Amino acid sequence: MDIDAVNALPYEEFVNIFGNVVEKCPIVAAAVWSRRPFESLTAVEAAISDFIDALPESGKEGILRCHPDLAGRDLQSGTLTRESREEQAGAGMDALSSPEASRIARLNDDYKERFGFPFVICARMNDKASILLQLSERCQNERAVERARGIEEVKKICRLRLQGLVLTDATNK
């Protein structure tokens, strides 16, 4: 759909369509709906980013907690959102060897124990080797650094999901 169609969406339909651009956080879409009309896809993305940035640290951690573990229980049981399933599969998270699966499960557990929220990375911009490397490296970060890094990854995921929903045109800045 184009930006005019986005701007014409009633509240319920807007939230239904954009409710998972931030994983399992339809409240984000609900909050930015009132900022219409948007000039461009970039303006929609900026409104979402501004909303997230204005959240207290506990709210940002709440957004991070909505994300599933990479190659975790939700992938194995088929309960991931469609978007997450496609993103994880694209990065090879659904085709891990047994040693890779064990390693990522251990690292996911260590990460959550250290930070209190799951490891978030834009799977569409990475492959399984880089994901495993970053998960291992990021476990060493301080909590505030990792919270900020996770939110930046959420924004990357959001940008790509928005691009899949809204047509861009040459006039978008």
Beta strands, then each sheet from edge to edge (+ up, - down):
end
